[in-house]
Amino acid sequence: MNVLVTGGAGFIGSHTVVALAEAGFTPIILDDFSNSEAGVIDGLEQILGYRPTTYTENCHNPETLRRIFRDENIQGVIHFAAFKAVGESMQKPLEYYDNNVGALIVLLKTMQECHIPNLIFSSSCTVYGEPDALPVTEQTPVKPAFSVYGNTKQIGEEILHDTVSAGIPLKITALRYFNPIGAHPSAAIGELPRGVPNNLVPFITQTAAGLRSSLTVFGDDYPTPDGTCIRDYIHVLDLAEAHVAALRHLVQLNTSSFYDIFNIGTGQGVSVMELINSFERVTGVSLNYSIGPRRSGDVTAVYAGVEKSEQMLGWKATRSMDQALEDAWRWQVRVDKG
Ligand code: UD1
């Protein structure tokens, strides 16, 4: 089965390309490389033993999508292509709505027109905001978004829900990702943030590598055991494999219209300080860090209830956080060597 992976050169997208290929699917990449490097395709070639078919285009043009759907005999789409920087989304709301919502609508209309039945959509645990109870399950109410980025994910989910409710023949699964970290153990692909990383683990590995002088821990006065925020860090390859499980689940369904949502996390809450300590222990590198003020918009704690994805998708995370941190570090060392 040929699967179009939009944003397939990105961090999660590239690891999902590997997971799809290992599971016997044929991934076809569509990426405009606006936030990824051409070298990712070389890394994929190194892992897969062949160069995946790649289209350097975006998802805004229905003619492009029609052509790829037809030429590549596409039967399913995994839609990663989106902007994801929370801070930037507040400065550039129209770019975010256009890319994350506008292109999704183009994709859905073209899939319907071309009779492509299966879609997996990248959503985020950001839709839960500051939850009232933990872990968050798929029944946990969605809170008003505190960023444009978060709002694009909520609106995206609503569009998918309404599309399927109208009886349009599309089978759609939205995956709410928790915090993906790590890299492929070969270090051929990994996370490549442009500029100063926003996310914790790339900032840690760049600091450990000497590219940044010090990590700031954003607040140690939260109501958690050690005062730092708690998240659910998942190895990116586990997350990638969740897409394969979700796709298999969709394909097997005996219905023409379907929409559902799944949390994709480990179910384990880990604090910023616990993660830093684990990083130092598994890599043997000591990290220069200091405690700073809270970052605005951060929630105290969020981690996944994973029962639904285990029961309905037959998937659960198997890799440890230590393994993810080792893989992230191996990747950083490799990137630094060039
Ligand atoms: C962030 C986004 C979220 C997005 C996700 C994608 C915000 C507020 N949220 O999630 O919408 O879906 O990335 O991966 O940006 N931390 C530090 N120092 C740092 C960086 C982070 O202490 O230099 C802390 C943060 O305060 C947080 C934890 O590390 O407690 C994780 O931060 P991060 O990796 O940015 O992820 P989220 O904020 O959970």
Residues whose N, C-alpha, C, O or C-beta is under 5 A from the ligand:
A	BS01	UD1	V86 S124 T126 N198 N199 L200 V201 F203 T216 V217 F218 C229 R231 V272 R295 G297 D298
